[in-house]
Amino acid sequence: MAGTVQVAIKADVYEAAQRVAKLDNVDVSTLVEDLVRRHSEYVAALGDLDPAIPTFDLEHYELQRDPGEDDADYEARLSLFR
């Protein structure tokens, strides 16, 4: 669909977009359009990843001990992944 559409954006988000757009010397609609385009290209690129490369999986992650780390500290760090 070509053309212009309206998008509802919360006032505080719009104000932030105005500040960023001013820094980039563009209007808010150009900023939003560019952000959506770049994000959609990023998501599409993720879909093109080599399926032979395994994705990160915490279930099979083995936490390495830091040098000099005691059992309590190791368990505390390990609990962050549970």
Backbone as a ProteinNet text record, in pm:
[ID]
protein_1_A
[PRIMARY]
MAGTVQVAIKADVYEAAQRVAKLDNVDVSTLVEDLVRRHSEYVAALGDLDPAIPTFDLEHYELQRDPGEDDADYEARLSLFR
[TERTIARY]
83.6	0	88.2	75	149.7	64.7	128.4	53.8	89.6	3.8	26.5	-78.1	-34.1	-125.1	-97.1	-195.8	-177.2	-146.7	-55.8	-18.3	-32.6	-95.9	-111	17.1	71.6	193.4	166.1	203.4	185.2	260.5	206.9	262.2	409.4	445.4	584.7	679.3	631.5	713	727.5	619.1	623.3	720.7	719.7	812.8	957	983.2	1118.4	1154.1	1058.5	1082.7	1111.3	1040.8	1066.2	1209.1	1254.4	1391.2	1493.8	1475.4	1570.2	1564.9	1445.2	1430.9	1500.7	1488.6	1555.4	1707.4	1759.4	1904.2	1949.4	1861.1	1893.3	1854.4	1800.2	1756.9	1653.3	1557.6	1447.3	1318.6	1205.1	1078.3	1047	949.4	916.7	872	793.3	746.1	862.2	962.5	1080.6	1157.4	1171.5	1240.3	1169.8	1037.5	961.5	968	952	958.2	1093.9	1200.7	1334.9	1354.8	1305.7	1318.8	1245.1	1123.6	1046	1114.1	1163	1231.2	1354.8	1438.4	1560.7	1529	1426.1	1391.2	1338.4	1256.4	1203.1	1313.5	1412.8	1528.2	1608.8	1623.3	1694.4	1623.4	1491.7	1414.2	1422.8	1415.9	1426.7	1564.2	1668.5	1804.3	1817.6	1750.1	1754	1692.9	1591	1527.3	1616.2	1715.5	1807.5	1930.8	1936.5	2053.6	2068.4	2190.6	2221.9	2160.1	2067.8	2004.1	2101	2217.8	2316.2	2383.6	2375.9	2434.6	2331.7	2365.9	2267.3	2237.2	2113.9	2076.9	2118.4	2131.4	2168.6	2056.6	2093.5	1994.5	2045.8	1979.1	2022.3	2014.6	1928.8	1913.9	2044.6	2123.9	2248.9	2372.2	2352.1	2461.7	2534.6	2665.7	2746.5	2819.2	2782.1	2841.7	2984	3076.6	3216.2	3242.4	3321.5	3358.8	3457.2	3439	3536.5	3656	3776.3	3893.5	3874.2	3898.7	3887.7	3745.4	3648	3507.5	3476.3	3413	3376.4	3241.6	3205.1	3082.4	2957.7	2950	2832.1	2815.9	2925	2918.4	2881.4	2938.6	2907.9	2759	2705.7	2564.6	2474.4	2516.8	2438	2431.7	2543.7	2544.1	2463	2478.5	2407.7	2256	2212.9	2068.4	2006.5	2086.7	2035.2	1985.4	2030.8	1993.3	1883.3	1832.2	1726.3	1590.3
-117.7	0	124.2	205.4	329.5	441.7	543.8	657.4	687.4	762.3	806.8	745.5	702.7	651.1	722.3	726.2	784.7	674.3	704.3	609.5	680.7	615	672.7	648.6	754.9	747.6	826.1	769	838	971.1	1069.3	1205.4	1209	1134.7	1138	1075.4	973	910.1	1005.1	1074.3	1169.9	1284	1331.8	1437.9	1391.4	1267	1211.6	1202.1	1158.5	1148.7	1286.2	1388.1	1523.7	1568.3	1538.5	1576.9	1506.1	1376	1298.7	1343.9	1366.6	1411.5	1544.9	1634.7	1764.7	1746.5	1656.5	1629.6	1572.4	1493.7	1431.2	1517.5	1636.1	1726.4	1662.8	1591.2	1532.5	1559.3	1535.8	1547.4	1413.8	1415.1	1296.3	1181.3	1210.1	1101.5	1033.7	1111.1	1051.8	965.7	1015.3	939.3	807.2	810.5	689.1	592.4	644.1	558.4	489.8	564.4	506.7	400.8	428.1	331	201.5	213.3	94.2	17.4	88	22.2	-54.4	13.7	-52.2	-171.9	-159.4	-271.2	-388.8	-361.3	-470.7	-538.6	-461	-521.3	-608.6	-563.2	-639.9	-771.4	-765.8	-886.7	-982.4	-929.5	-1013.1	-1078.6	-1004	-1059.8	-1172.9	-1161.1	-1269.2	-1396.5	-1379.8	-1495.3	-1562.6	-1489.1	-1542.8	-1607.8	-1618.6	-1677.7	-1824.3	-1869.6	-2007.9	-2101.5	-2188.1	-2277.6	-2380	-2397.7	-2491.3	-2435	-2303.8	-2241.3	-2251	-2316.8	-2331.1	-2196.6	-2177.5	-2056.4	-2070.4	-1957.1	-1957.5	-2020.3	-2109.9	-2184.2	-2197.1	-2132.7	-2138.4	-2278.7	-2362.5	-2498	-2577.1	-2547.7	-2619.9	-2534.7	-2420.6	-2330	-2378.4	-2381.8	-2421.1	-2297.3	-2252.4	-2134.6	-2165.8	-2080.8	-2098	-2020.6	-2080.1	-2011.6	-1899.7	-1787.7	-1680	-1718.2	-1675.9	-1706.4	-1654	-1737.7	-1700.3	-1694	-1735.5	-1729.5	-1842.8	-1808.7	-1913.9	-1974.7	-2082.5	-2154.8	-2067.2	-1982.8	-1898.5	-1798.7	-1736.2	-1641.4	-1711.3	-1828.6	-1905.9	-1942.6	-1988.7	-2025.6	-1904	-1788.9	-1666.3	-1628.9	-1635.7	-1605.5	-1708.9	-1836.3	-1943.8	-1928.6	-1876.2	-1859.4	-1758.2	-1668.5	-1569.2	-1635.4	-1756.2	-1825.9	-1929.3	-1938	-2035.8	-1973.8
0	0	0	-95.5	-101.8	-46.8	3.1	53.9	196.9	259.7	396.4	487.9	605.6	706.8	838.1	924.5	1056.2	1155.6	1246.8	1351.2	1485.3	1580.6	1714.4	1794	1848.6	1929.8	2058	2170.8	2298.7	2296.1	2367	2365.1	2406.4	2510.4	2555.7	2453.1	2384	2279.5	2161.3	2127	2016.5	2047.6	2171.8	2211.3	2197.9	2238.8	2222.9	2075.1	1993.2	1848.9	1789.4	1836.1	1787.8	1819.6	1940.5	1978.7	1891.7	1870.6	1789.3	1644	1593.4	1454.1	1433.4	1530.2	1519.8	1514.4	1597.9	1596	1462.1	1399	1270.6	1151	1175.9	1068.9	977	1035.9	959.7	1035.2	968.6	1040.4	1107.9	1196.7	1275.2	1185.1	1083.4	996.2	923.7	882.3	817.1	916.9	1039.7	1144.1	1170	1187.9	1217.7	1100	979	860.8	851.3	876.4	870.1	978.2	1098.9	1208	1176.7	1124.9	1090.6	978.5	877.9	766.6	815.7	897	945.7	1033.6	1118.1	1205.4	1123.6	1024	942.7	862.6	816.6	747.1	843.2	966.9	1069.2	1097	1113.9	1140.6	1022	900.5	781.1	774.4	811.8	810.1	911	1025.3	1124.2	1066.9	985.9	923.1	821.6	772.5	672.1	733.8	865.4	930.9	892.3	890.5	855.1	958.7	918.5	1015.8	1075.4	1012.7	1066.4	1191.9	1209.8	1328.5	1440.9	1551.3	1659.4	1724.8	1766.3	1837.6	1983.6	2051	2191.7	2272.7	2362.5	2440.5	2583.7	2677.4	2817.1	2875.5	2821.4	2873.7	2861.5	2759.9	2737.2	2766.8	2831.1	2862.4	2986.9	2980.6	3096.6	3147.5	3265.9	3325.6	3369.9	3330.4	3369.2	3498.3	3584.8	3709.1	3679.5	3750.5	3743.5	3830.6	3793.1	3876.4	4018.3	4116	4256.8	4309.7	4231	4272.5	4369.8	4481.9	4577.1	4538.1	4607.2	4573.2	4583.8	4686.9	4707.2	4592.3	4550.7	4439.6	4309	4287.1	4166.5	4164.4	4275.9	4284.1	4262.8	4315.4	4297.6	4150.3	4080.1	3935.4	3859.6	3896.8	3829.7	3844.4	3959.1	3983.3	3887.2	3830.8	3735.1	3607.2	3579.2	3456.9	3477.9	3597.8	3627.3	3616.8
[MASK]
++++++++++++++++++++++++++++++++++++++++++++++++++++++++++++++++++++++++++++++++++

